[in-house]
Amino acid sequence: MRKKIGLTLIALLLLNAPATYSVPSCDHVQSCTKTNITGGCKIALVTIQCDGTEWSKNPLCTTVNYPCVQDCCCECLSDGYNIGWWDPCIQTLRNESFHCNGCG
């Protein structure tokens, strides 16, 4: 049931305009790992910048620490990640998305 809710949440978030973040000098994603934690999920993302250096980001979605977060859903992508959740405080779906743009 939770998996179905999570997949539905991702589908709805993708239909809505996500809050998207990108690092202009990001060449590619080296690794992305999703971990389920108590009350939510977290992402461990490592990218390689255009100058060859590593950059990391570790977003967290949890109902334990944040009262306006329910039904967290995390997903690694080939070029970044998506995180989505239900915000009961304002009765809406919210999300955060990161995409690596390449060095073109």
C-alpha positions as CSV (number, residue, x, y, z in Angstrom):
1,M,0.0,0.0,0.0
2,R,2.8,2.5,0.9
3,K,4.5,1.7,-2.4
4,K,1.3,2.4,-4.3
5,I,0.9,5.7,-2.4
6,G,4.6,6.6,-3.1
7,L,4.2,5.9,-6.8
8,T,1.0,7.9,-7.0
9,L,2.7,10.7,-5.2
10,I,5.6,10.7,-7.7
11,A,3.2,10.7,-10.6
12,L,1.2,13.6,-9.2
13,L,4.4,15.6,-8.5
14,L,5.7,15.1,-12.0
15,L,2.4,16.5,-13.4
16,N,2.8,19.6,-11.2
17,A,5.7,22.0,-11.9
18,P,8.5,20.9,-9.5
19,A,10.9,23.1,-7.6
20,T,14.0,22.3,-9.6
21,Y,17.6,22.9,-8.6
22,S,20.7,22.5,-10.8
23,V,24.3,23.2,-10.5
24,P,25.5,24.9,-13.8
25,S,28.9,23.3,-13.7
26,C,27.6,19.7,-13.1
27,D,29.0,17.3,-15.6
28,H,27.3,14.0,-14.5
29,V,25.9,12.1,-11.6
30,Q,28.6,9.8,-10.1
31,S,26.2,8.1,-7.6
32,C,22.7,8.4,-6.1
33,T,21.5,6.3,-3.3
34,K,18.0,6.3,-1.8
35,T,17.6,5.1,1.9
36,N,14.4,4.5,3.7
37,I,14.5,5.9,7.2
38,T,12.0,6.2,10.1
39,G,9.2,8.4,8.9
40,G,10.6,9.0,5.4
41,C,13.6,8.7,3.1
42,K,16.9,10.4,2.3
43,I,19.1,10.7,-0.8
44,A,22.9,10.7,-1.0
45,L,23.9,12.3,-4.3
46,V,27.5,12.7,-5.6
47,T,28.1,14.6,-8.9
48,I,31.2,15.4,-10.8
49,Q,31.6,19.0,-11.7
50,C,32.9,20.3,-15.0
51,D,36.3,21.0,-13.3
52,G,36.6,17.4,-12.2
53,T,35.8,18.0,-8.5
54,E,33.1,16.1,-6.6
55,W,30.0,17.8,-5.2
56,S,27.5,16.2,-2.8
57,K,24.0,16.9,-1.7
58,N,22.1,14.9,1.0
59,P,18.4,16.0,1.0
60,L,16.1,14.4,3.7
61,C,12.4,14.0,3.8
62,T,11.0,12.8,7.2
63,T,7.8,13.0,9.1
64,V,9.7,12.7,12.4
65,N,11.4,16.1,12.3
66,Y,8.9,18.1,10.2
67,P,5.2,18.5,11.2
68,C,4.1,19.5,7.7
69,V,5.5,16.5,6.0
70,Q,3.6,13.2,5.3
71,D,4.1,10.3,2.9
72,C,7.7,11.0,1.8
73,C,8.8,9.5,-1.5
74,C,12.4,9.7,-2.8
75,E,13.6,8.6,-6.2
76,C,17.1,8.6,-7.8
77,L,17.3,9.5,-11.5
78,S,20.1,9.1,-14.0
79,D,20.7,12.9,-13.9
80,G,19.7,13.7,-10.3
81,Y,16.7,13.0,-7.9
82,N,13.1,13.8,-7.0
83,I,11.7,14.0,-3.5
84,G,8.0,14.4,-2.9
85,W,5.7,14.7,0.1
86,W,2.2,15.7,1.2
87,D,2.1,18.9,3.2
88,P,-1.0,18.7,5.5
89,C,-0.4,22.2,6.8
90,I,-1.4,23.8,3.5
91,Q,-3.1,20.7,2.0
92,T,-0.9,20.3,-1.1
93,L,1.7,18.1,-2.7
94,R,5.3,19.5,-2.5
95,N,8.5,18.4,-4.1
96,E,12.2,19.1,-4.7
97,S,14.0,18.0,-7.8
98,F,17.7,18.2,-8.8
99,H,19.1,17.7,-12.3
100,C,22.7,17.8,-13.5
101,N,22.8,19.9,-16.7
102,G,26.1,18.7,-18.2
103,C,29.0,20.9,-19.3
104,G,27.7,21.7,-22.8
